[in-house]
Amino acid sequence: MFGEHAEKWMAAWNTEITTAARDLSVMRTHVLPQWGRVPLGKIDDLGLQAWVTELGKRRSRATVAEALRLTSGVLRSAVRNRLIPFNPADEIRAPRTRTRDTDERIISRADLRSRLLPAVPPRHRGIVATAAGAGLRWGEAAGLRLDAVDLHAARLLVIRTVVEVSGHTSFKPFPKSAAGRRTIPLPSGLVPIIRTHLALWPTEDNAPIFANEVGAPLRRTLFRTRIWRPALVRAGLLGDVVRVDGGFDALWTDVHATKHTERLRTESAAVHHVARHQVGGLRFHDLRHSYATWLVDDGVPPNMVQRVMGHERSSTTLDLYTRRTDNSVRILQALDDQADDEDPDDPPELVPAPA
């Protein structure tokens, strides 16, 4: 049976705990309910393609791709162990990625400073500002300790990260990859924010700088629902809340682009209602994307962007961020060579109009 061999294959995994937990969830939720009781020799390409196509109607492209990858991995192992002659998943096609208006978004530096940061509760303003000002992943920002931050030299070190599995957090003494271990300069506006945070919420050497109320690492899911998305609503970056007689109207749009309105008694209730129901919106990880896009737009060389982002290959940096930039001013400045070739005080040469 597919399920029996899948269990043996999973038991032999040698991966990071977060990767193993994610894969196990996908396997149990999407793969085993479909193929667990089916004999390995009875699985064919037509059945696999039909399953992938149907799953793509209900789940994201990323989820379908992961489910197909795991299914193919089990079947590939069965081939190597001579249980089946070939892998029927080799030619199966996953749904193509479609760009939607809810995909990755970029926030401007002006909106970050004037809209988003003021809307974030003071205790959590530091982690948002640091993620945006240093381009950190969630685990890198949540895992920062005092030994990794030098405010006098205005720099921080990425030397560890926080991982979260089944609601439990733990420190991992190394970042995502070898390139992830890096030194990042801190912009001048970020240093006083971190210094203020440390003054208001001092921490022990072995505890995270940006901790919860009991000094433990922040949990990503709770932060997203309780802090991040409500802050987007208050900043005017997600849905809308309007004061009316008798309460507040929560305005949001669902996945089918249908607009909804619901009246609630308090502003806080309306904000959290929009945060729960509005589709899309800026993700915390988009702060990292924004950071890289700002650097590229400002002309920072790709190899330097690669270094501070912690990418192992420069192609990753180029593929992800050169296509994101949309700075038309820099494009026009690059194409306009008049300033280099002409003296702006000299009048232009008059050319007779054609007869």
C-alpha positions in Angstrom: 0.0 0.0 0.0 1.1 3.6 -0.7 0.5 4.6 2.9 2.7 1.8 4.4 5.6 2.7 2.2 5.0 6.4 2.8 5.3 5.8 6.6 8.7 4.1 6.1 9.9 6.8 3.8 8.9 9.6 6.2 10.6 7.8 9.1 13.9 8.0 7.2 13.7 11.8 6.7 16.8 13.8 7.7 15.5 17.4 7.4 15.0 20.5 9.6 12.2 20.1 12.1 10.2 22.9 10.5 10.5 21.3 7.1 9.6 17.9 8.4 6.5 19.3 10.3 5.3 21.1 7.2 5.8 18.0 5.0 4.1 15.8 7.5 1.1 18.1 7.6 0.7 18.2 3.8 1.1 14.4 3.7 -1.6 13.8 6.3 -4.0 16.4 5.0 -3.8 16.0 1.2 -1.8 12.9 0.1 -2.7 10.0 2.4 -6.5 10.6 2.4 -6.3 10.1 -1.4 -3.6 7.4 -1.9 -3.0 5.9 1.6 -5.0 2.7 1.0 -4.2 2.3 -2.7 -1.7 -0.3 -3.8 1.5 1.2 -5.2 1.1 -0.7 -8.5 -2.5 0.7 -9.0 -1.5 4.3 -9.1 -1.2 5.6 -12.6 -0.5 8.9 -14.3 -4.2 9.6 -15.3 -5.3 9.2 -11.7 -2.5 11.4 -10.4 -3.1 14.1 -12.9 -6.9 14.1 -12.2 -6.1 14.4 -8.5 -3.7 17.3 -8.9 -6.1 19.1 -11.2 -9.0 18.7 -8.7 -6.8 19.7 -5.8 -5.7 22.8 -7.7 -9.3 24.0 -7.7 -9.5 24.0 -3.9 -5.9 24.7 -2.7 -3.1 27.1 -3.6 -0.6 26.3 -6.2 2.1 26.0 -3.5 0.1 23.4 -1.6 -0.6 21.4 -4.7 3.1 21.5 -5.7 4.1 20.3 -2.2 1.5 17.5 -2.3 2.7 16.4 -5.7 6.4 16.5 -4.6 5.7 14.3 -1.6 3.7 11.8 -3.6 6.4 11.6 -6.2 9.0 11.1 -3.5 7.1 8.1 -2.1 6.7 6.6 -5.6 10.4 7.3 -6.4 11.4 5.5 -3.3 9.2 2.6 -4.3 11.0 2.4 -7.7 14.4 2.4 -6.0 13.3 -0.4 -3.7 12.0 -2.3 -6.8 8.4 -2.3 -5.6 7.1 -0.7 -8.9 8.9 -0.5 -12.3 8.6 3.3 -12.8 7.4 6.5 -11.2 3.9 7.5 -12.6 4.3 11.0 -11.2 7.3 11.9 -13.4 5.2 13.7 -16.0 2.4 15.1 -13.9 2.0 18.9 -14.2 1.1 21.1 -11.3 -1.0 24.2 -11.8 0.8 27.2 -13.2 1.5 30.2 -10.8 -0.8 33.1 -11.5 0.0 36.6 -10.3 -2.9 38.0 -8.4 -3.5 41.4 -6.7 -3.2 39.6 -3.3 0.4 38.4 -4.1 3.5 39.9 -2.6 3.3 43.6 -2.1 5.8 46.4 -1.5 5.3 49.2 1.0 7.1 52.5 0.5 9.4 53.9 3.1 7.1 56.9 3.5 4.1 54.7 4.2 6.1 52.5 6.6 7.2 55.5 8.6 4.0 57.6 8.6 1.3 55.0 8.4 2.3 51.5 9.4 4.7 52.0 12.3 2.4 54.4 14.2 -0.4 51.9 13.9 1.6 49.1 15.4 1.3 48.7 19.2 4.5 50.2 20.9 5.7 46.9 22.3 5.8 45.4 18.8 6.9 48.5 16.8 10.6 47.5 17.2 10.3 44.1 15.5 8.4 45.6 12.6 10.9 48.4 12.1 13.8 46.0 12.4 12.4 43.6 9.9 11.9 46.5 7.4 15.1 48.3 8.2 17.4 45.2 8.0 15.5 42.9 5.7 15.1 40.1 8.2 13.0 37.0 7.9 10.5 36.4 10.7 12.6 33.9 12.5 15.7 36.0 12.3 13.9 39.1 13.7 12.2 37.0 16.5 15.4 35.4 17.3 17.5 38.5 17.9 19.4 38.6 21.2 21.5 41.3 22.8 24.8 39.7 21.7 23.7 40.1 18.0 23.0 43.9 18.2 25.6 46.6 18.4 23.8 49.9 18.5 27.1 51.9 18.9 28.4 50.5 15.6 24.8 50.5 14.1 24.9 46.9 12.9 23.4 43.6 13.8 24.5 40.0 13.3 22.2 37.2 12.0 23.6 34.2 13.9 20.5 32.3 15.0 16.8 32.1 14.3 13.6 31.0 16.0 11.6 28.1 14.7 8.0 27.3 15.5 6.5 23.8 15.3 2.9 23.0 16.5 2.7 26.2 18.5 6.1 25.7 20.3 9.0 27.9 19.6 12.7 27.2 20.0 16.1 28.7 19.1 18.1 27.3 16.2 21.8 28.3 16.6 22.2 29.0 12.9 20.2 30.8 10.2 18.5 29.3 7.2 21.7 28.8 5.2 25.4 29.4 5.4 24.9 32.7 3.5 22.2 33.6 6.0 24.9 34.2 8.7 25.7 37.8 8.0 26.3 41.4 9.3 23.7 44.0 8.4 24.2 47.8 8.8 21.4 49.6 10.6 19.9 52.8 9.1 20.1 55.8 11.4 16.3 55.9 12.0 16.2 52.3 13.2 18.8 52.6 16.0 16.7 54.9 18.3 13.7 52.7 17.8 15.6 49.6 19.0 17.2 51.6 21.8 13.8 52.9 23.0 12.4 49.3 22.9 15.3 48.0 25.1 14.7 50.9 27.5 11.0 50.1 27.9 11.2 46.3 27.7 14.7 45.3 28.9 15.7 41.7 28.3 18.1 39.1 29.6 21.1 38.0 27.5 19.6 34.6 26.6 16.2 35.9 25.8 14.9 37.5 22.6 14.9 41.3 22.3 11.4 41.2 20.8 9.7 38.9 23.3 6.1 38.3 24.4 4.8 39.3 27.9 6.6 36.4 29.6 9.9 36.9 27.8 9.5 34.0 25.4 9.9 34.2 21.6 6.9 35.6 19.7 4.7 33.1 17.9 4.2 34.0 14.3 0.6 33.0 13.9 -0.5 34.8 17.0 1.5 37.9 16.0 -0.2 37.9 12.5 -3.8 37.7 13.8 -3.5 39.8 17.0 -0.9 42.4 16.0 0.1 42.6 12.3 -3.2 42.5 10.5 -5.1 44.8 12.9 -2.2 47.2 12.5 -2.7 47.1 8.7 -6.4 48.0 9.2 -5.6 50.9 11.5 -3.0 52.2 9.1 -5.5 52.2 6.2 -3.6 49.4 4.4 -6.3 46.7 4.7 -10.0 47.1 4.3 -11.6 50.0 6.1 -13.3 51.0 9.3 -15.8 54.0 9.3 -17.3 55.7 12.3 -21.1 55.9 12.0 -24.0 56.7 14.3 -24.3 53.8 16.7 -20.9 52.3 16.1 -18.4 51.5 13.4 -18.8 50.0 10.0 -16.3 47.2 9.1 -15.7 47.2 5.3 -13.9 44.3 3.7 -13.7 42.3 0.4 -13.7 38.5 0.2 -11.9 36.1 -2.1 -14.6 36.4 -4.7 -14.1 40.2 -4.8 -17.5 40.7 -3.1 -17.7 43.7 -0.8 -19.2 43.4 2.7 -20.2 45.8 5.5 -21.0 44.9 9.1 -21.7 47.3 11.9 -20.0 46.7 15.2 -20.3 48.6 18.5 -16.6 49.4 19.1 -13.7 50.4 16.8 -11.5 47.6 18.2 -14.2 45.0 17.2 -14.5 46.5 13.8 -10.7 46.5 13.2 -10.3 42.9 14.2 -13.3 41.9 12.1 -11.8 43.4 9.0 -8.4 41.9 9.9 -10.0 38.4 10.0 -12.1 38.6 6.9 -10.3 40.9 4.4 -8.5 38.9 1.8 -4.8 39.6 0.9 -2.9 42.5 2.4 0.7 43.1 3.1 2.5 40.2 4.8 5.2 40.5 7.4 7.6 38.8 5.0 6.8 41.6 2.5 8.8 43.9 4.7 11.9 41.9 3.6 10.8 42.2 0.0 10.3 45.9 0.4 13.8 46.3 1.9 15.5 44.6 -1.0 13.4 46.6 -3.5 14.4 49.8 -1.9 18.1 48.9 -2.1 17.8 47.9 -5.8 15.9 51.0 -6.7 18.5 53.2 -5.0 21.2 51.6 -7.1 22.9 49.3 -4.5 24.9 46.7 -6.5 23.3 43.3 -6.7 26.2 41.5 -5.0 25.8 43.8 -1.9 22.1 43.3 -1.9 22.8 39.5 -2.0 25.1 39.7 1.0 22.7 41.6 3.3 19.8 39.5 2.2 21.6 36.3 3.0 21.1 34.7 -0.5 23.4 32.0 -1.5 23.2 32.9 -5.2 23.1 36.3 -6.8 20.6 34.9 -9.3 18.1 34.6 -6.5 18.5 38.3 -5.8 18.3 39.3 -9.4 15.3 37.0 -10.2 13.3 38.2 -7.1 14.0 41.9 -6.9 15.1 43.4 -10.2 11.7 42.5 -11.6 9.9 44.0 -8.6 11.4 47.5 -8.9 9.2 50.2 -10.4 11.2 53.3 -10.0 10.4 55.2 -13.2 12.4 58.3 -12.1 15.6 56.3 -12.1 14.8 54.8 -15.5 14.3 58.3 -17.0 17.4 59.6 -15.3 19.4 56.8 -16.8 18.1 57.4 -20.3 18.4 61.2 -20.1 22.0 61.9 -21.0 21.4 65.6 -21.5 22.9 66.5 -18.2 26.2 64.7 -19.1 26.6 66.0 -22.6 25.3 69.5 -22.5 25.8 72.6 -20.4 22.3 73.5 -19.1 23.3 77.2 -19.3 23.9 77.1 -23.0 20.8 77.6 -25.2 19.8 74.7 -27.4 20.9 74.8 -31.0 18.1 75.9 -33.2 17.4 73.5 -36.1 15.3 74.8 -39.0 12.0 73.0 -39.4 11.8 70.9 -42.5 10.2 72.7 -45.5 
